[in-house]
Amino acid sequence: MAGERRALRETRQEIAGFLSIGPVQVAELDLGPEGDGRAAGTEGAELRPGPGSPPVTTGAVFLLVRRAGRPVGTVLGQVPEGADPTEVLSGLARKLPQGAPPEPLPRPPSASVVVATRERADQLARALDSLLAQDHPDFEIVVVDNAPATGETRELVERKYGERVRYVCEPVPGLAIAHNRGLAVVRGAVVAFTDDDVVADPRWLTELTAPFAADPRLGCATGLILPARLRTRAQVLLESHGGFAKGLTPRTYDPEHPPADEPLFPFTAGRFGSGANMAFRTDVLRAVGGFDPATGAGTRARGGDDLYGFVRVLAQGQRLRYTPHALVWHHHRETWRDLETQAYGYGAGLTAYLTAILVIRPALLPAFLARVPGGLAHARGLTAVRATGEGADAAAEGPGGHDSRTHPWPRRLSRLQRRGMLYGPIGYLRARRALRTVGLEAR
């Protein structure tokens, strides 16, 4: 009885906490050319609202800070009533560490961008507009219409974009299947993948693909994903616990030199990046068979296709590069129900991709078993009820920035993620069986 009362009290506290979350404005501020970046005032600083957002006013602001156009950090600031937003936010931005100046980029290789979509023509148009504005010197865009129920996507592409965007239809549902369809038709030396609910920074494709020109052993690259909007409680809560961001520090993962701070490498693939912002050397991804079609959204596995791709490439001896200068703005899901679906799907996708890797690459089983004890601890950490950080300086941490946890993570979402993890292997095996009914086989 006491346990039931405690659970009810905790549930009420979580509901009250969720309802107390307020909206946060999204903006970006460029401090201008490289220099000491610490001059007083707002000289040289340019404040812009995030994509699709109104001008910044009074209240909380999630701010991306740039120097000479390149992302260098995020802050969460508060603009007081009557204050100048540029002045307030510039003061916070200039407190960020200066960091080393970025090295010049080599000319990027030819690239193809694949966008898989299904019945979201309005969002797709917004994404395509941003992709067509890329400064990359040699690229194409391929839209894969996955199991369409109407002709809206085809009509949009043909009417508005014509020869600038290639349209491909893939009748079998599944994100990995759609990505493989795109992989089969692209022409670029590097193939990049993003989603129909993003807005790509104008330098996204150049920053994401240029590292391939500098490193012949680079098989995969991932980039920074920031929230386009934080208007709803669900969006703010998700970003408070990291969202899709992997930090602002570039990093290269090399299977020949496993990172000492990643004892589960390469099986903690979620640390490497996310499917909304990833690129592969085309011939390398084709050589490993692309993505496992029994993984990903739209299948019984619910997710894991991107993680599968990362590990398969690393298992071939290729390097993976995370570069925060390659930025896309992501439109997070907006409701509590969306968060429930997402939490369960993340859990399922995690264990589904691990199952896929071991089924298709059984030679990795000994390495996986050696990491099981640490993996169990990692899983408990992933699904733990995460409290807010204590003593954190809200002005120095954005929602999710450096894991600041500005809002507690509800127990229900943790439970759903654990349930998803238990279901993932079953879902993957069911997805493999379902493929046979449409004449496909898992990789």
Buried (B, 14 or more C-beta within 10 A) or exposed (E): EEEEEEEEEBEEEBEEBBEEBEBBBBBBBBBBEEEEBEBEEBEEBEBBBBBEBEEBEBBBBBBBBBBBEBBBBBBBBBBEEEEEBBBBBBBBBBBBEEEEEBEEBEEBBBBBBBBBBBBBBEBBBBBBEBBBEBEBEEBBBBBBBBBBEEEBBBEBBEEBBEEEBBBBBBEBBBBBBBBBBBBEEBBBBBBBBBBBBBBBBBBBBBBBBBBBBEBEBBBBBBBBBBBBBBBBBBBBBBBBBBBBBBBBEEBBBBBEEBEEEEBBBBBBBBBBBBBBBBBBBBEBBBBBBBBBBBBBBBBBBBBBBBBBBBBBBBBBEBBBBBBBBBBBBBBBBBEBEBBBBBBBBBBBBBBBBBBBBBBBBEEBEEEBEEBEEEBEEBBEEBBEBBEEBEEBEBBBBBBBBBBBBBBBBBBBBBBBBBBBBEBBBBBBBBBBEBBEEEEBEBB
